[in-house]
Amino acid sequence: MLYEYDIKILLLKDINLRDIGEIIGNLLTQVLCSDESWQKKHYDKTYKKYCFNYLYPLAIKDMYTRGGVYNFQCRVMDEKVEKIFDLYLRNFKNDYFKILLTRKKKIIDKNVIEKIYATTPIIIKNNNGYWKNNESFDFYEKRIRENLIKKYNTSTGNNIREAVIFNNLIIDNRKPIAVSYKNITLLGDKATFYIAQDELSQEIVRCALGMGVGENNVTLGSGFVNFKYFRR
């Protein structure tokens, strides 16, 4: 089951847009680690079955301002994560945020998804740096597919190796988007994916809604996607 939390927060410090993903990621990790059973799981290298986007209203001149009230969404596919959030999200506070209100809803519609589009930058790690400087578009598509298949296998217990998933991928930004992580800068892209209509591809994409596209989904909020249903 896929749930979406709409989370309203009071901002306690100014935050640069480049830093917001990592700071929200730290907030959600702190919430989860309120439960002792999650503290060991936090360090596991397995995929975590949740993802989140950035604050809105959008940053003004790349800054979110102290004293402002903002919202963000977090999607969850893990029953354990859902239970911890239900217990600890409301009124949680750290150095940057005070959570004011949470709303939770199920995403259960089984309509065919026509496309998904990233609202936060998709990160693909590469030993040679930003992929466009050294790799082909085919490399990028392959890495996206491999990542989504791994998440699907983790979520379902299946062991598929290939799937179509999408028929077309369009990079939406002209220049790479900079994101800060552990005092370094990562470069990512926003993209739109036109989804294949076969059953397996649709199932994999529904995992993407709850786990994100690409890498660093739970540490940076990278690759959070919204979706549009196919109109018959």
N, C-alpha and C positions, 0 to 999 in steps of 0.2 A: 504493500500500500504506500502511496506517495502522499505526503502531507506538506503543506506550505505554511510557514509561520510568517505573519506580518508583524514586525517588531518596531515599536516606536521608542526612540531614545532621546535623552537630553545629553548634548555634547558638553563635556566638562573642560575640554582643551581645544585649541585650534589644531586642525589636522590637515596636512597637505594631501591633495588627491592621490599622489604617488604612494602615500603611506597607508591609505585607508583600508586597503584589502588586508594587509598584514595585521593591522590593529583590530579590525573586526574578527579576523581569524583567531587572534589571541583571546578576545572576549569569549568567543564560543568555546574555545578550548578550556578556559577557566570555568565556564559554566559546567561543561561536561566533567571536568576533574573535581567538581564538588561531590561527585559520586566516586567513592573509593575504587569501585570495580572498573571504572574507566581509566584510572590513572596509569595502569600498566598497558592497556590497549592503546593509549595515546601514542606510545613509542613503537607500536607495531608498524611494520612497513606495508601492511595490507591497505587496500583502498578503504576509505571511510565513506559510508553511504549517506553523505549529506553535502550540500553546497550552499553558497550564499552570494548575494550581489552587493553592490555598494550603496552608500547612503543617497537618498534623494529627499528634498529637492537637490538638484545638481550643485556641485561646488561652484562658488563664484570666484573667478580668477584663480582657479585650482585650489581654493581653500574652503574647508568646512569650518564654520566659526563657533567658538565657545559660546554657550548659552542658546544655541540653535536647537530646534526640535526637528529630528529627521526620522525617516523610516528606512528599513531594509527588509529583504525577504530571505528566509532560509528554508530550503526544501530538504526533507528527510525521508529516507527509505528504510531506515533501521529502527526497529521497534524499541531497542534499548535506548538509542539516542532520543527518540520521541518521549519516552518515559522520563528521562533525565531533564529534558527541556521543560516538560510539563511541571516538574517539581521545582526547578531552580531558575528558569528564565525570568519569571516575573519579579520585578524589583531588584534584579541583580545590579551590582554597581562595581566598577573598577576605577582606575585613574582617569579614564577617558570617557566613559559612558555611564549613565544611569538609565536602566530600562524602565520605561513608563507604562507600557501597555503591550500585550501580545494577543494576537488573534490567530487561530489555527483553522485550516480547512483541508478537506481531502481533495486531491486531484484524481478523479476517477473516470473521467470521460474516455471512452474507447473509440472515439472518432479517429479517422485516418489523419495523421499529421503530414501536412504538405511541406512545411519548412520549419527549421529552427534557426535562431539568430542570436549571436553572442551579445550580451549587454555589458560584459566585462572582458578584458583582453584574454585571449587564449594563449597560454604559455606552452611552448614546445622546447624542451631543453636539448641542447646540442653542444658537444664538446668544442665546436668551432665558433660558438656564439650564436647570434641571431640567424635563423635558418636561411633567410633571403640572401645573406651575404655569401653563403657557401653551398647551399643545397637547391635542388629543383623543386618545382611545385608538386611533382609526383612524390617526392620524399615527404613533403608536408602532408599530403593526402594520406599516404601510407601510415604515417605516424598517428594521425588522427584516428584512422580506422583501427589500428592495432590497440590504441589506448581504449577506445570504446568497447572493443571486443573483450579486453581484459576486465573491464568494469562489469560488463554483462555476465561474464563467467563467474566473477566474484559474487555478484548479486544473486545469481540463479543456481550456482553449482554445476552449470553446464560446462562443456569443454569444446566449444566451437572454435574454429581456426580462421574461417573466412566468412565474410558477409558483404553484401553490396552497401548497405546503410544509406548512402546518399549518391545521387546521380550527378550532382553539380555542387561545386563549392566556390563561393565568391568572397574574396577578401574585401572588406568594406572600407578600410582605412587606407589612405595614401602613404602615410608615414607610420612606422612602428610606434606602439604606445608603450611608454616607460612605466615600469612598476618597481617599487623598492621592496627588497627582501633581504634581511640580514645584512644591511649596509652595502648591498650591491644593487645594481640596476638590471632588471630583466626586461626584455623587449617582447611584446606580444601583439596580437592582431585581433580585431573583431571580424567575424565572418558569418555568412549566411549559407546554410546547407539545405538543398532541396532533396527531400527524403524519398527513398524508394518505397513503394507501396506494399511490398511483400511482407508477410507476417513477421519474419525474423528481424528485418530492418526496423520495422515499427517497434518491436519489443526492445531492441537495443537503444533506439532513440528515447524511449520512455525512461530507460536507465540514465541516459544523459541528462534528462530533466532533473533527476534527483542526485546525480553525482558530478555533473559538469562535463565539459569537453576539454581535452588536453590535461595538463599537469598543474599541480599546486592549487587544486580546487578548495581544499579545506584550510590551507595555510594563507592563501592570498585572495580567495574568492574568484579565482581565474576561471574563465570559460563557463560562466553562468549563462544559460540560454533560455530565452522565451520561445514560444511556438505559435504556429498558425495552422488551423485545421484545413484540410482539403475540402473545397466546396464542390459538391456534386452537381 
